[in-house]
Structure formats: structure tokens, C-alpha cells
């Protein structure tokens, strides 16, 4: 399912214009992105949590050049679904 499919589904279900629904969906995604960029987690009860995970510095290998490289510590976004979400998917 794409963002356009989500917008169409919400517009059909609620009767709100697609342009307004698209604006709301994009605003929601912008809020989640900006919160994660600040290091704040986003919790949506019954859906899941968007969190920022810290990855430690590690040594890796570049197989094509046969060298070792150091990957610095960094942060990555992650999503953990709620238990009710998981039970519906199963």
C-alpha cells in the first residue's frame, strides 16, 4: 500500500477531500520525522512506537577492496508495533 492508497482509503471512508487528507497525512509524517530528528520518540497507543536507536561504532570489511573500515556510531529510526497491531497481523 502506498501513500496515495492510504489517502484514497481515508478519503473514501471519511468523505473528506483527497487534498485535505493528503495534507493531514503529510503533516503527520513531518511531525514524526521532526520528532525523531530531535531525538524524541513517538508513541501511538494501539499502533506502535517510532523510536531512535543508537548504533555503536564498529569495524566492517569492504570485500571488493579487501580492506577494513570503521563505521562510526550513529542513530537510526525504528518502529516497534503494539501488541494489538501484531495480533491483528497474525
PyMOL commands that set and color helices and strands:
alter all, ss='L'
color gray80, all
select helices_A, chain A and resi 3-14+18-37+83-89
alter helices_A, ss='H'
color red, helices_A
select strands_A, chain A and resi 42-44+48-55+58-62+67-71+74-81
alter strands_A, ss='S'
color yellow, strands_A
deselect
rebuild
show_as cartoon
